[in-house]
Amino acid sequence: MPTLLLFLVALLGAPLFAVIAASALWGFHSSELDLMIVPIEVLRLSEMPVLVAIPLFTFAGYLLGESKAPQRLVRVTDALFGWMPGGLAVVAIFASSLFTAFTGASGVTIVALGALLLPALLQGGYSQRFSLGLVTTSGSLGLLFAPSLPLILYAVVAQQQSLSEPVGVDQLFLAGIVPGLLMLLVLAAYSAIHDVRSERRTKAFSWREAGAALWDAALEIPLPFLVLGGIYSGWFVVSDAAAITAAYVLLVEVVIRREVSLRKLISVIHESMTLVGAIMIILGASLASTNYMIDAEVPAMVFDFMKSQVDSAAGFMFWLLLFLLILGMILDIFSALVIVVPMVLPVAIEFGVHPVHLGIVFLAAMQLGYLTPPVGMNLFIASFRFNQPILTLVRATVPFFLLLLVAVVVIACFPQLSLWLGS
């Protein structure tokens, strides 16, 4: 009866963290355990050193989005790749993925870069269907690249599971590179083939424009190298990298370039921290709920059920991908990470799936869920942003969706794609 009541309350629009916390409180109460366990779990979350990276990277991403950095990013990628077959499409793919990596939200990328990329693709000779499908799809590709917020959040959740081999944020940053590049290259190859078949003319490469574009973005280009180079050289840890990134972006966009006014800066802080606050409160409630599920041996029961249905890691991965595609249609990636990972991770380990590989597969499949009709989130965001019927967006994204689905299956079937850089 309580479970049914909580489900009905959730359907009526109750905040997700309240539903999760209520389920944890009821579970501990039913087990006659002290309810102070719930606030203790929230306190344990606040003591995690890596947690400070989440608000700092989020703030930096939002600040970049409010400046003219997206325009400079598009200009650089266009100058470097625009001469290739499919070059303009490659510009959209790479620019969107880099922007999503820093903002951590694919919907933000569609809104922020859509006004730049869609007209450019249409003016470059691409059809409306191809252009809409490409921009809508490429908005989610950067979730596997550092310093993507979902990568950090997965590490935070995984570190609460008392694994024999802890999962580090730096491991996930490395693990996402090859699978992320695979997904980018699949769409880039499709775009190039599309150009060749349609005989679309490409522009000539210009050293002058390339140099001017690189000079224009000279202050933003070092950011990825600063983050990744600093972490993997051992100069600083992830939380240090987040602080340096936030300070650098603040200095460049507010003080040096002066593209974000102090009044707008206050708005950026408010918007970014609203997102962070939502994530934190859901995460705290979910950790308490996870504690109860572990005490109640829920992961063991799930594993026993799965074992009766499948007998191999491959079979487990098949059902997991199907589940995640459905989940991605109805739940945002942050909520899915804190709710589902604690249940899935112990089961995956029992089947011999490496936790780092599971994280990459989880994020790759969830970002694909954003494009899965009929209720994929990015379809509705793009429909609103470009003022197009939702069915038009569904038809436009189908070939891109199918190609990315193949890529996700390959990533799931070959763990070394995720693990070899960190091995």
C-alpha distance (Angstrom), angle and dihedral (degrees) to the residues before:
residue distance angle dihedral
M1 . . .
P2 3.86 . .
T3 3.81 90.1 .
L4 3.81 91.2 52.6
L5 3.80 90.5 47.3
L6 3.81 92.2 51.6
F7 3.80 90.3 48.6
L8 3.80 91.3 52.3
V9 3.81 91.3 47.3
A10 3.81 89.7 51.8
L11 3.81 90.9 50.9
L12 3.80 89.4 51.3
G13 3.80 89.7 59.1
A14 3.80 105.3 -95.3
P15 3.82 113.1 162.4
L16 3.78 111.7 -88.3
F17 3.81 94.5 -127.8
A18 3.83 90.3 53.9
V19 3.82 92.0 52.9
I20 3.82 92.1 47.6
A21 3.82 93.4 46.0
A22 3.80 91.5 47.1
S23 3.80 91.2 51.9
A24 3.82 90.4 50.8
L25 3.81 92.7 47.5
W26 3.79 91.7 48.9
G27 3.80 91.5 47.8
F28 3.81 93.6 51.5
H29 3.81 90.6 44.1
S30 3.81 91.3 51.8
S31 3.80 89.3 50.2
E32 3.83 90.0 48.9
L33 3.79 92.2 -120.1
D34 3.80 126.0 145.8
L35 3.81 110.7 -88.3
M36 3.81 89.4 -142.8
I37 3.81 84.8 85.4
V38 3.82 88.5 82.2
P39 3.85 98.5 58.4
I40 3.82 89.2 39.8
E41 3.82 88.9 58.9
V42 3.81 90.5 50.8
L43 3.81 89.3 50.2
R44 3.82 90.5 49.6
L45 3.80 88.3 54.2
S46 3.81 91.8 53.7
E47 3.80 90.9 55.4
M48 3.82 95.1 60.4
P49 3.84 109.9 111.5
V50 3.81 94.3 -150.2
L51 3.79 91.7 56.8
V52 3.80 92.7 80.2
A53 3.82 88.6 67.4
I54 3.81 92.1 69.4
P55 3.85 99.8 65.5
L56 3.80 93.1 37.4
F57 3.81 96.2 51.6
T58 3.81 90.2 42.3
F59 3.80 91.8 52.5
A60 3.82 91.4 48.3
G61 3.81 91.4 50.5
Y62 3.79 94.3 49.3
L63 3.81 90.8 46.8
L64 3.81 91.4 52.5
G65 3.78 89.1 50.2
E66 3.81 92.4 55.0
S67 3.81 93.4 49.5
K68 3.80 127.4 67.0
A69 3.80 91.2 -97.3
P70 3.85 92.2 110.0
Q71 3.83 90.3 58.4
R72 3.80 91.3 48.7
L73 3.80 90.6 47.7
V74 3.81 91.7 52.5
R75 3.82 90.9 47.7
V76 3.81 92.7 51.9
T77 3.80 94.8 48.2
D78 3.81 90.8 45.2
A79 3.81 91.7 51.2
L80 3.81 92.5 48.4
F81 3.82 101.3 38.6
G82 3.81 106.2 18.8
W83 3.83 93.0 94.5
M84 3.84 93.7 60.5
P85 3.82 125.1 91.7
G86 3.77 101.4 -90.1
G87 3.80 86.8 13.0
L88 3.79 97.0 141.8
A89 3.80 90.2 48.8
V90 3.81 89.6 48.4
V91 3.81 87.3 53.2
A92 3.81 89.7 56.5
I93 3.81 92.3 46.0
F94 3.80 97.3 49.0
A95 3.80 96.2 38.6
S96 3.80 91.6 50.5
S97 3.80 94.0 46.3
L98 3.80 93.4 49.8
F99 3.79 91.8 47.6
T100 3.81 92.2 47.9
A101 3.81 90.4 49.5
F102 3.81 90.2 61.6
T103 3.80 99.1 37.5
G104 3.82 95.3 40.1
A105 3.80 91.1 -147.2
S106 3.79 123.6 95.3
G107 3.81 93.4 -162.7
V108 3.80 90.0 59.1
T109 3.81 89.5 54.3
I110 3.80 92.9 52.8
V111 3.80 90.8 50.3
A112 3.82 96.3 42.0
L113 3.82 101.0 41.0
G114 3.79 100.4 25.7
A115 3.80 93.6 84.3
L116 3.83 88.8 54.9
L117 3.78 102.5 39.4
L118 3.80 104.3 39.6
P119 3.84 96.2 55.9
A120 3.81 90.0 43.6
L121 3.81 91.7 53.4
L122 3.82 92.6 46.4
Q123 3.81 92.0 48.3
G124 3.80 89.1 47.7
G125 3.79 91.2 62.3
Y126 3.79 102.4 -97.1
S127 3.79 119.4 137.6
Q128 3.77 119.6 -107.9
R129 3.81 92.0 -114.7
F130 3.80 93.7 52.4
S131 3.82 92.3 44.5
L132 3.81 94.4 49.0
G133 3.80 91.9 46.5
L134 3.79 93.3 48.6
V135 3.81 96.7 47.4
T136 3.81 93.0 44.4
T137 3.79 92.8 47.7
S138 3.79 100.5 42.2
G139 3.80 91.4 54.3
S140 3.80 91.2 80.8
L141 3.81 100.3 41.8
G142 3.81 97.6 91.5
L143 3.81 96.0 65.4
L144 3.82 90.6 95.7
F145 3.81 95.1 54.1
A146 3.80 127.2 85.9
P147 2.96 131.9 -70.4
S148 3.81 89.9 24.5
L149 3.80 111.5 148.2
P150 3.85 94.5 -136.8
L151 3.83 89.8 57.4
I152 3.81 90.4 54.1
L153 3.81 92.3 44.7
Y154 3.81 92.3 51.4
A155 3.79 89.5 53.5
V156 3.82 90.9 49.8
V157 3.81 91.9 51.4
A158 3.82 93.5 43.7
Q159 3.80 91.8 50.9
Q160 3.81 89.0 61.5
Q161 3.80 92.7 60.4
S162 3.83 98.3 76.6
L163 3.79 92.7 -123.3
S164 3.79 120.0 -175.5
E165 3.81 87.5 -128.9
P166 3.83 110.9 39.1
V167 3.79 119.5 -136.9
G168 3.81 114.1 -127.4
V169 3.78 127.6 -158.7
D170 3.81 89.6 -128.0
Q171 3.82 89.5 56.0
L172 3.79 91.0 54.3
F173 3.80 92.3 46.3
L174 3.81 88.6 57.4
A175 3.80 94.4 39.9
G176 3.79 93.8 56.7
I177 3.82 96.4 54.6
V178 3.82 101.2 79.2
P179 3.85 97.1 37.6
G180 3.81 89.8 45.5
L181 3.80 92.0 50.1
L182 3.81 90.0 47.6
M183 3.80 90.9 57.1
L184 3.81 91.3 46.3
L185 3.81 92.9 48.6
V186 3.80 92.8 48.7
L187 3.81 90.9 57.6
A188 3.81 92.1 40.3
A189 3.82 91.2 53.2
Y190 3.80 90.9 48.2
S191 3.81 89.9 50.5
A192 3.81 91.8 49.8
I193 3.82 91.6 50.2
H194 3.80 88.8 47.9
D195 3.82 89.9 53.6
V196 3.78 93.6 48.6
R197 3.81 92.9 49.1
S198 3.80 94.0 46.7
E199 3.82 91.5 42.5
R200 3.79 90.9 -131.9
R201 3.80 112.0 179.7
T202 3.79 117.8 -120.8
K203 3.78 126.3 -150.7
A204 3.80 122.9 -113.1
F205 3.78 120.3 -100.3
S206 3.80 113.0 -103.8
W207 3.79 120.6 -158.4
R208 3.79 89.0 -164.1
E209 3.81 93.8 54.8
A210 3.80 91.8 43.5
G211 3.78 91.1 52.0
A212 3.79 92.8 45.6
A213 3.81 92.2 48.5
L214 3.81 92.5 48.6
W215 3.80 90.8 48.1
D216 3.81 91.0 48.6
A217 3.84 90.6 53.6
A218 3.80 95.4 36.2
L219 3.79 93.1 119.2
E220 3.85 95.2 49.9
I221 3.82 99.2 41.7
P222 3.85 95.1 73.2
L223 3.82 92.5 58.3
P224 3.86 99.7 88.9
F225 3.81 90.8 42.9
L226 3.79 90.2 48.4
V227 3.79 92.5 52.7
L228 3.81 100.2 41.0
G229 3.80 97.3 32.3
G230 3.79 92.7 50.2
I231 3.81 93.8 49.0
Y232 3.80 98.7 44.9
S233 3.80 94.7 40.5
G234 3.79 88.0 57.3
W235 3.80 94.3 -120.8
F236 3.79 92.3 124.2
V237 3.80 142.5 -4.9
V238 3.81 126.9 -113.8
S239 3.81 94.9 -88.8
D240 3.81 89.8 51.3
A241 3.82 89.9 49.4
A242 3.81 90.0 52.0
A243 3.82 92.3 51.1
I244 3.81 92.5 47.1
T245 3.82 91.3 47.2
A246 3.81 93.0 50.5
A247 3.81 92.3 46.6
Y248 3.82 92.2 46.4
V249 3.82 94.2 49.4
L250 3.81 90.7 45.8
L251 3.80 91.0 51.3
V252 3.82 94.5 46.2
E253 3.81 101.8 41.9
V254 3.82 100.4 33.9
V255 3.81 106.2 28.6
I256 3.82 106.3 25.7
R257 3.81 104.8 28.2
R258 3.84 94.6 24.2
E259 3.81 91.7 -151.9
V260 3.80 93.3 135.5
S261 3.79 116.0 55.2
L262 3.80 122.5 -145.4
R263 3.81 89.7 -108.1
K264 3.81 90.7 52.6
L265 3.79 89.8 44.9
I266 3.79 89.9 61.1
S267 3.80 89.2 52.2
V268 3.83 90.9 49.2
I269 3.80 91.3 51.2
H270 3.80 90.6 49.2
E271 3.82 94.9 48.6
S272 3.80 95.7 44.2
M273 3.80 94.9 45.8
T274 3.80 91.3 47.2
L275 3.80 87.4 61.0
V276 3.81 91.5 44.9
G277 3.79 91.9 48.8
A278 3.79 91.2 52.2
I279 3.80 90.9 50.1
M280 3.81 93.4 47.0
I281 3.77 96.7 49.8
I282 3.83 92.0 47.1
L283 3.81 89.8 47.1
G284 3.82 92.9 50.3
A285 3.80 92.6 49.4
S286 3.81 91.5 44.9
L287 3.80 92.9 52.9
A288 3.79 89.1 55.6
S289 3.79 89.9 48.5
T290 3.82 90.0 47.9
N291 3.80 90.2 52.6
Y292 3.78 89.9 55.5
M293 3.82 93.1 46.6
I294 3.80 90.3 52.5
D295 3.81 91.1 49.8
A296 3.80 89.4 48.4
E297 3.85 89.9 48.7
V298 3.81 91.9 -123.8
P299 3.85 93.7 151.4
A300 3.81 89.6 53.0
M301 3.80 90.8 51.5
V302 3.81 91.2 47.9
F303 3.81 89.7 50.0
D304 3.80 92.1 50.0
F305 3.80 90.1 50.9
M306 3.81 92.5 46.8
K307 3.79 91.1 47.4
S308 3.79 89.5 56.3
Q309 3.81 89.4 53.5
V310 3.83 102.4 38.0
D311 3.78 133.2 23.2
S312 3.81 103.9 -164.6
A313 3.79 144.0 46.8
A314 3.82 89.1 -110.2
G315 3.80 91.5 56.5
F316 3.79 90.3 47.5
M317 3.81 91.0 50.9
F318 3.80 91.5 51.0
W319 3.80 93.4 55.2
L320 3.80 91.4 40.8
L321 3.83 92.5 54.8
L322 3.79 91.2 48.5
F323 3.80 90.4 49.2
L324 3.81 93.3 47.6
L325 3.81 93.6 49.5
I326 3.80 89.0 55.6
L327 3.80 91.9 42.4
G328 3.80 91.6 51.3
M329 3.80 89.8 59.0
I330 3.80 94.9 57.5
L331 3.81 107.0 26.4
D332 3.80 133.2 49.9
I333 3.79 116.8 -117.4
F334 3.81 95.9 -111.1
S335 3.80 93.8 54.4
A336 3.81 91.1 44.0
L337 3.80 91.4 53.2
V338 3.79 95.8 53.2
I339 3.81 95.8 39.4
V340 3.80 105.2 37.8
V341 3.82 105.5 29.1
P342 3.85 94.4 66.8
M343 3.81 89.3 56.0
V344 3.81 97.8 40.5
L345 3.81 100.6 40.6
P346 3.85 98.7 66.6
V347 3.80 90.2 45.9
A348 3.81 92.1 49.4
I349 3.81 91.2 51.1
E350 3.81 90.0 52.0
F351 3.80 87.9 56.6
G352 3.80 90.7 50.2
V353 3.82 97.6 -104.4
H354 3.81 113.1 148.2
P355 3.83 110.9 -121.0
V356 3.82 92.3 -131.2
H357 3.81 91.2 51.7
L358 3.80 89.5 47.6
G359 3.81 89.9 54.1
I360 3.81 93.1 53.8
V361 3.81 92.6 46.0
F362 3.81 90.4 46.8
L363 3.81 93.5 53.3
A364 3.81 94.7 40.8
A365 3.80 91.7 52.3
M366 3.80 93.7 43.2
Q367 3.80 92.3 52.6
L368 3.80 87.5 51.4
G369 3.80 88.7 51.5
Y370 3.80 87.9 62.5
L371 3.82 86.5 68.3
T372 3.79 98.4 41.8
P373 3.81 113.0 113.9
P374 2.93 140.8 -102.3
V375 3.82 97.5 32.8
G376 3.81 106.8 8.8
M377 3.82 106.9 150.2
N378 3.81 96.7 -134.4
L379 3.79 91.0 53.8
F380 3.80 90.3 60.9
I381 3.81 93.8 42.6
A382 3.81 90.8 51.8
S383 3.79 91.3 44.5
F384 3.79 90.0 55.3
R385 3.81 94.8 40.8
F386 3.82 96.2 49.2
N387 3.81 97.3 31.5
Q388 3.80 92.9 -123.5
P389 3.84 130.1 139.5
I390 3.78 113.2 -97.7
L391 3.82 91.7 -121.2
T392 3.79 89.2 57.4
L393 3.81 89.5 55.6
V394 3.81 91.7 46.8
R395 3.81 92.2 53.6
A396 3.80 91.3 44.3
T397 3.80 94.5 53.0
V398 3.83 98.9 43.7
P399 3.87 97.9 92.9
F400 3.82 91.8 43.6
F401 3.80 90.7 46.8
L402 3.81 92.6 51.7
L403 3.82 92.5 49.0
L404 3.80 92.0 49.1
L405 3.80 90.2 46.5
V406 3.81 89.1 57.9
A407 3.81 89.4 48.7
V408 3.82 91.9 50.7
V409 3.81 91.1 50.1
V410 3.82 89.6 51.3
I411 3.83 90.3 49.6
A412 3.81 90.4 50.2
C413 3.82 94.1 47.1
F414 3.82 96.2 47.2
P415 3.82 110.2 50.5
Q416 3.81 91.9 -179.6
L417 3.77 89.6 72.4
S418 3.80 86.3 68.4
L419 3.79 99.3 33.0
W420 3.79 110.2 38.2
L421 3.83 97.8 80.5
G422 3.80 91.2 53.6
S423 3.79 96.6 40.1
